[in-house]
Each structure stands twice: as C-alpha cells, then as structure tokens.
Amino acid sequence: MRKLHTVFLDRDGVLNEKMPEGEYVRSVRDLRVLPGVAEAVARLNRAGFRTIVVSNQRGIALGLYTAADVDAIHAELQGILAAQGGHIDAFFYCPHDEDVCNCRKPLGGLFDQAVARFPDIDTASSVMIGDSLSDVEFGRRLGMRTVFLEGDTERRRPGGEQASESADLQFQSLPEAVDALLDEE
C-alpha cells in the first residue's frame, strides 16, 4: 500500500460534537470540539499528512444558517486547533439539499473540489474518516481506505451499523483512529 498522504475528515461527530438528529451546528456557540481532537489533528500535521474536511451542510439549503455562519464555525475550529499546534488544510462543504447536486456525500463532488485545489491527491494514499454511512460510502466509491468512528451512539445517524460493517477500520474516536494510522506508518 502507498504511504498515507491525505486524511479526509467529516466534521460533525468527528471533530466536534454532533447535534441530536435533525438539529445542526448553526453557529460558533454550538461548536464543541471533541476531547483529544485538537491534539490528534496536530499529530497528523506533524506527521506530514494533509488534512481536509468534507462536510454536508444541508442546513444552509434549509435556511437554518448561512455559508458565512459555516465559515465562522470553521475559523473558530481553526483557532482551537492552532492552540494545540494543528490546522485543517482546507474545508469543502456541500450547501445543498438532498438529490440536487453532485457534491453531497456520498457523491464525489467534494473530492473533485479538493483535487482541483490539491492536484497531487491520490485516493490510494488517502483515507476517509467519518461517523456515518455517507462518509464510508464516499471513501469506498473513490477507492480510499475508510475509517468509521462509533462516537456517540445516541446521536448516530441511521445506517451506522452498516457503516461500521463496511468500513475498513472502526474506532471510538478520532484520537484512537489517528493512533492506529500513525502506528501503521
């Protein structure tokens, strides 16, 4: 297997606390970074891995928050990560409702956006880490290794069991997944 180069991360439920089903992280006030995440991202950065967030943000299409709100949340997240020496190299998100675009995971439009910005991205040296079936399907469709995070089972989207079974690896949290990926390298 080719050395790992790019780590794709879902946002809600991976980097920050997921809201209950049907609710959204709408503003900086709602952002709660999960324990150990800032340090885990910093470890990925120090190991030389590109880290990219790919996230469905349907709440924009539903009128619950704006793209500016998402950008503010991402800026706040970057500040929290920076305090621990980490950063996200890029954020790509789908602002659309279901079935109206090619960028809503599990479709590959967000990957295409990432490749447009970072042409050296190669799926054989990439991994997708997420907490939902759409995250795992996104990675699998593109030929990446996939990691499913069990996370808070009470806030898990439907399909979590199938995602766990179809992912290449399963862990409870991002720090555990990062430990395993770094041990492999």
Residue frames relative to the residue before (quaternion, step in Angstrom):
aa qw qx qy qz dx dy dz
M 1.0000 0.0000 0.0000 0.0000 0.00 0.00 0.00
R 0.5140 -0.6487 0.4789 0.2926 3.53 -1.08 0.81
K 0.5940 -0.5852 0.4195 0.3587 3.58 -1.06 0.74
L 0.5270 -0.6419 0.4651 0.3065 3.56 -1.02 0.86
H 0.0923 -0.8189 0.5665 0.0081 3.55 -0.89 0.98
T 0.8113 0.1341 -0.0335 0.5681 3.59 0.95 -0.90
V 0.1423 -0.7669 0.6231 0.0582 3.54 -0.97 0.97
F 0.1759 -0.7585 0.6231 0.0745 3.53 -0.71 1.18
L 0.0904 -0.8045 0.5870 0.0003 3.55 -0.90 1.01
D 0.3666 -0.6357 0.6218 0.2737 3.52 -1.11 0.72
R 0.4779 -0.6852 0.4634 0.2957 3.61 -1.15 0.36
D 0.7947 0.3102 -0.1725 0.4924 3.59 0.29 -1.28
G 0.7852 0.2468 -0.2228 0.5224 3.56 -0.70 1.12
V 0.7011 0.3840 -0.2502 0.5462 3.59 1.30 -0.24
L 0.7876 0.2412 -0.1138 0.5554 3.56 0.78 -1.08
N 0.8019 0.1207 -0.0323 0.5843 3.55 0.99 -0.85
E 0.6701 -0.4992 0.3719 0.4044 3.51 -1.31 0.39
K 0.3832 -0.7088 0.5523 0.2140 3.53 -0.96 0.97
M 0.4227 -0.6734 0.5425 0.2710 3.55 -1.06 0.77
P 0.6368 -0.4969 0.3904 0.4416 3.62 -1.18 0.30
E 0.6635 -0.5204 0.3552 0.4034 3.59 -1.15 0.67
G 0.7874 0.2784 -0.2400 0.4948 3.55 -0.90 1.01
E 0.6769 0.4008 -0.2866 0.5469 3.59 1.30 -0.10
Y 0.2639 -0.7862 0.5508 0.0939 3.55 -1.23 0.52
V 0.4590 -0.5748 0.5817 0.3473 3.52 -1.32 0.39
R 0.1053 -0.8602 0.4990 0.0001 3.55 -0.18 1.33
S 0.8052 0.0607 0.0004 0.5899 3.57 1.14 -0.57
V 0.7195 -0.4172 0.3303 0.4462 3.53 -1.34 0.11
R 0.5866 0.5956 -0.3615 0.4128 3.60 1.10 -0.68
D 0.7052 0.4726 -0.2525 0.4643 3.59 1.10 -0.74
L 0.5666 0.6321 -0.3735 0.3739 3.60 1.24 -0.32
R 0.0834 0.7624 -0.6351 0.0922 3.54 -0.77 1.13
V 0.2812 -0.7769 0.5436 0.1480 3.54 -0.30 1.31
L 0.4812 -0.6906 0.4690 0.2675 3.55 -0.93 0.96
P 0.6347 -0.5565 0.3721 0.3859 3.60 -1.11 0.60
G 0.8426 0.2070 -0.1709 0.4668 3.54 -1.01 0.92
V 0.4828 0.6985 -0.4270 0.3110 3.60 1.23 -0.21
A 0.6550 0.5170 -0.3346 0.4379 3.61 0.83 -0.92
E 0.6701 0.4864 -0.2943 0.4772 3.57 0.93 -0.87
A 0.6384 0.5301 -0.3289 0.4508 3.61 1.00 -0.79
V 0.6526 0.4893 -0.3157 0.4848 3.60 0.95 -0.84
A 0.6337 0.5229 -0.3352 0.4612 3.61 0.95 -0.79
R 0.6398 0.5167 -0.3273 0.4654 3.59 1.02 -0.73
L 0.6209 0.5175 -0.3402 0.4806 3.60 1.03 -0.73
N 0.6507 0.5208 -0.3111 0.4567 3.58 0.94 -0.91
R 0.6768 0.4947 -0.2950 0.4585 3.60 0.86 -0.94
A 0.6633 0.4911 -0.3012 0.4777 3.58 1.14 -0.62
G 0.5610 -0.6517 0.3583 0.3636 3.58 1.30 -0.01
F 0.4787 0.6671 -0.4445 0.3583 3.59 1.20 0.30
R 0.4040 -0.6518 0.5820 0.2707 3.52 -1.10 0.76
T 0.1218 -0.7884 0.5998 0.0617 3.60 -0.94 0.87
I 0.0205 -0.8052 0.5889 -0.0671 3.53 -0.73 1.17
V 0.2640 -0.7451 0.5926 0.1545 3.56 -0.94 0.92
V 0.0307 -0.7530 0.6573 -0.0020 3.55 -1.01 0.96
S 0.0869 0.8374 -0.5189 0.1483 3.56 -0.45 1.21
N 0.3553 -0.6806 0.5961 0.2347 3.55 -1.07 0.78
Q 0.0259 -0.8003 0.5987 -0.0211 3.58 -0.80 1.02
R 0.0610 -0.8569 0.5112 -0.0247 3.52 0.69 1.24
G 0.5447 0.6445 -0.3910 0.3675 3.59 1.13 -0.53
I 0.5634 0.5715 -0.3922 0.4495 3.59 1.19 -0.46
A 0.6826 0.4845 -0.2856 0.4667 3.59 0.85 -0.98
L 0.6810 0.4809 -0.2820 0.4749 3.57 1.12 -0.67
G 0.4918 -0.6884 0.4123 0.3380 3.60 1.29 -0.07
L 0.4427 0.7170 -0.4379 0.3134 3.60 1.22 0.33
Y 0.7646 -0.0574 0.0349 0.6410 3.56 1.26 -0.49
T 0.4656 -0.6974 0.4847 0.2490 3.56 -1.28 0.27
A 0.6629 -0.4595 0.3942 0.4405 3.54 -1.34 0.12
A 0.6108 0.5446 -0.3495 0.4563 3.61 1.07 -0.68
D 0.6190 0.5284 -0.3428 0.4691 3.61 1.06 -0.70
V 0.6477 0.5090 -0.3149 0.4714 3.59 0.96 -0.88
D 0.6478 0.5119 -0.3207 0.4641 3.59 0.94 -0.85
A 0.6441 0.5101 -0.3205 0.4714 3.61 1.01 -0.78
I 0.6254 0.5222 -0.3331 0.4746 3.60 1.02 -0.77
H 0.6771 0.4880 -0.2953 0.4649 3.58 0.92 -0.88
A 0.6207 0.5228 -0.3410 0.4745 3.60 1.05 -0.68
E 0.6456 0.5074 -0.3147 0.4762 3.59 0.98 -0.82
L 0.6368 0.5214 -0.3183 0.4705 3.57 0.97 -0.86
Q 0.6350 0.5210 -0.3313 0.4643 3.61 0.94 -0.84
G 0.6475 0.5215 -0.3192 0.4548 3.61 0.96 -0.80
I 0.6493 0.5065 -0.3090 0.4758 3.57 0.98 -0.84
L 0.6631 0.4918 -0.3026 0.4762 3.58 0.96 -0.87
A 0.6428 0.5452 -0.3225 0.4308 3.60 0.94 -0.88
A 0.6075 0.5665 -0.3547 0.4293 3.59 1.06 -0.69
Q 0.7255 0.3569 -0.2219 0.5450 3.60 1.24 -0.43
G 0.6123 -0.5933 0.3331 0.4026 3.58 1.27 0.28
G 0.6161 0.5614 -0.3430 0.4331 3.59 1.22 0.34
H 0.0385 -0.7819 0.6206 0.0442 3.53 -1.35 0.13
I 0.3634 -0.6498 0.6134 0.2636 3.51 -1.38 0.32
D 0.4336 -0.7216 0.4761 0.2543 3.59 -0.82 0.97
A 0.7945 -0.1145 0.0814 0.5908 3.60 1.08 -0.64
F 0.2323 -0.7297 0.6277 0.1402 3.51 -1.29 0.60
F 0.0100 0.7572 -0.6530 0.0131 3.56 -0.96 0.92
Y 0.0578 0.8146 -0.5745 0.0554 3.57 -0.83 0.93
C 0.3880 -0.6869 0.5698 0.2302 3.51 -1.27 0.60
P 0.2062 -0.8088 0.5412 0.1020 3.60 -0.63 1.11
H 0.5533 0.6738 -0.3469 0.3456 3.58 1.32 -0.05
D 0.5368 -0.5625 0.5128 0.3639 3.50 -1.38 0.24
E 0.7008 -0.4673 0.3314 0.4250 3.56 -1.28 0.15
D 0.8734 0.1656 -0.1154 0.4433 3.55 -1.26 0.65
V 0.6204 0.5444 -0.3747 0.4222 3.62 1.00 0.66
C 0.7794 0.2523 -0.1267 0.5594 3.60 1.23 -0.02
N 0.4478 -0.6568 0.5137 0.3228 3.55 -1.30 -0.12
C 0.6173 0.5786 -0.3510 0.4013 3.60 1.23 0.08
R 0.5419 0.5989 -0.4231 0.4106 3.59 1.21 -0.07
K 0.4315 -0.6860 0.5135 0.2820 3.57 -0.71 1.05
P 0.5275 -0.0766 -0.8447 -0.0480 1.64 -2.09 1.35
L 0.4333 0.6820 -0.4911 0.3253 3.64 1.17 0.13
G 0.5550 -0.7039 0.3741 0.2379 3.56 -1.18 0.59
G 0.3439 0.7841 -0.4735 0.2066 3.61 1.18 0.17
L 0.6418 0.5078 -0.3394 0.4636 3.61 0.99 -0.70
F 0.6038 0.5323 -0.3479 0.4808 3.58 1.11 -0.65
D 0.6398 0.5242 -0.3247 0.4587 3.59 0.93 -0.86
Q 0.6365 0.5162 -0.3248 0.4722 3.59 1.01 -0.78
A 0.6472 0.5191 -0.3168 0.4597 3.58 0.99 -0.82
V 0.6650 0.4948 -0.3022 0.4707 3.59 0.95 -0.88
A 0.6023 0.5503 -0.3646 0.4490 3.61 1.05 -0.65
R 0.7107 0.4296 -0.2526 0.4966 3.59 1.04 -0.73
F 0.7819 0.1615 -0.0607 0.5991 3.58 1.07 -0.82
P 0.1884 -0.8537 0.4726 0.1108 3.62 0.31 1.22
D 0.6453 0.5396 -0.3328 0.4263 3.61 1.16 -0.39
I 0.4090 0.6985 -0.4929 0.3191 3.62 1.20 0.08
D 0.0364 -0.7759 0.6290 -0.0333 3.53 -0.98 0.98
T 0.4686 -0.7057 0.4465 0.2882 3.59 -0.71 1.02
A 0.6140 0.5666 -0.3583 0.4168 3.60 1.06 -0.62
S 0.7492 0.3192 -0.2017 0.5442 3.60 1.19 -0.45
S 0.5889 0.5526 -0.3604 0.4668 3.56 1.23 0.57
V 0.1350 -0.7535 0.6364 0.0943 3.52 -1.31 0.44
M 0.2321 -0.7403 0.6139 0.1457 3.57 -1.15 0.70
I 0.0940 -0.7827 0.6150 0.0198 3.56 -0.80 1.10
G 0.2034 0.7911 -0.5508 0.1716 3.56 -0.63 1.12
D 0.4162 -0.7146 0.5175 0.2198 3.52 -1.36 0.15
S 0.7137 0.3902 -0.2632 0.5187 3.59 1.19 0.38
L 0.6638 -0.4939 0.3844 0.4094 3.52 -1.31 0.31
S 0.6440 0.5217 -0.3433 0.4419 3.63 0.93 -0.76
D 0.6161 0.5338 -0.3486 0.4626 3.62 1.08 -0.61
V 0.6786 0.4803 -0.2870 0.4758 3.57 0.88 -0.97
E 0.6578 0.5019 -0.3144 0.4653 3.60 0.93 -0.85
F 0.5887 0.5687 -0.3540 0.4524 3.60 1.06 -0.75
G 0.7081 0.4585 -0.2621 0.4687 3.58 0.76 -1.02
R 0.6722 0.5080 -0.2987 0.4482 3.57 0.90 -0.93
R 0.6390 0.5353 -0.3274 0.4449 3.61 0.93 -0.85
L 0.7256 0.4304 -0.2302 0.4850 3.54 1.07 -0.77
G 0.5289 -0.6583 0.3966 0.3601 3.59 1.25 -0.14
M 0.4502 0.6687 -0.4629 0.3687 3.59 1.19 0.49
R 0.5175 -0.5280 0.5368 0.4064 3.52 -1.32 0.15
T 0.1928 -0.7930 0.5707 0.0911 3.55 -1.11 0.67
V 0.1294 -0.7569 0.6385 0.0521 3.50 -1.17 0.80
F 0.1689 -0.7715 0.6083 0.0794 3.55 -0.86 1.03
L 0.2095 -0.7637 0.5997 0.1150 3.55 -0.92 0.97
E 0.4431 -0.7160 0.4831 0.2401 3.54 -0.70 1.15
G 0.0426 -0.8599 0.5063 0.0484 3.58 0.96 -0.87
D 0.7611 -0.3118 0.2883 0.4903 3.52 -1.23 -0.66
T 0.3216 -0.7954 0.4812 0.1798 3.58 -0.22 1.28
E 0.6158 0.5540 -0.3549 0.4335 3.61 1.12 -0.50
R 0.7419 0.3625 -0.2153 0.5213 3.60 1.18 -0.46
R 0.4099 0.7238 -0.4603 0.3102 3.56 1.27 0.21
R 0.4759 -0.6555 0.5100 0.2894 3.54 -1.09 0.79
P 0.6153 -0.5094 0.4237 0.4271 3.59 -1.20 0.36
G 0.7092 0.4215 -0.3254 0.4620 3.58 -1.03 0.78
G 0.4086 0.7462 -0.4482 0.2743 3.57 1.27 -0.03
E 0.6337 0.5315 -0.3273 0.4569 3.57 1.00 -0.80
Q 0.6669 0.4891 -0.2930 0.4798 3.58 0.93 -0.92
A 0.6325 0.5298 -0.3308 0.4580 3.60 1.01 -0.79
S 0.6474 0.5265 -0.3119 0.4542 3.55 0.95 -0.89
E 0.6946 0.4829 -0.2701 0.4598 3.56 0.95 -0.90
S 0.7478 0.4140 -0.2364 0.4620 3.61 0.99 -0.71
A 0.5491 0.6041 -0.4041 0.4126 3.62 1.22 -0.22
D 0.5673 -0.6009 0.4447 0.3456 3.55 -1.20 0.54
L 0.7921 0.0634 0.0006 0.6071 3.57 1.05 -0.83
Q 0.1448 -0.7702 0.6151 0.0862 3.56 -1.23 0.54
F 0.0421 0.7760 -0.6275 0.0476 3.54 -1.04 0.85
Q 0.5903 -0.5791 0.4309 0.3614 3.54 -1.27 0.28
S 0.8268 0.0399 0.0519 0.5587 3.59 0.96 -0.89
L 0.6713 -0.4845 0.3743 0.4178 3.56 -1.30 0.24
P 0.6435 0.5133 -0.3643 0.4356 3.66 0.81 -0.75
E 0.6423 0.5076 -0.3295 0.4702 3.63 1.00 -0.73
A 0.6497 0.5112 -0.3163 0.4653 3.59 0.97 -0.83
V 0.6498 0.5105 -0.3151 0.4668 3.58 0.96 -0.86
D 0.6001 0.5521 -0.3589 0.4542 3.60 0.97 -0.78
A 0.7010 0.4746 -0.2737 0.4566 3.57 0.80 -1.01
L 0.6637 0.5007 -0.3148 0.4579 3.60 0.90 -0.85
L 0.6730 0.4812 -0.3020 0.4736 3.59 0.95 -0.82
D 0.6113 0.5408 -0.3508 0.4592 3.62 1.08 -0.64
E 0.6385 0.5345 -0.3206 0.4515 3.59 1.07 -0.74
E 0.6614 0.5129 -0.3030 0.4557 3.56 1.03 -0.80
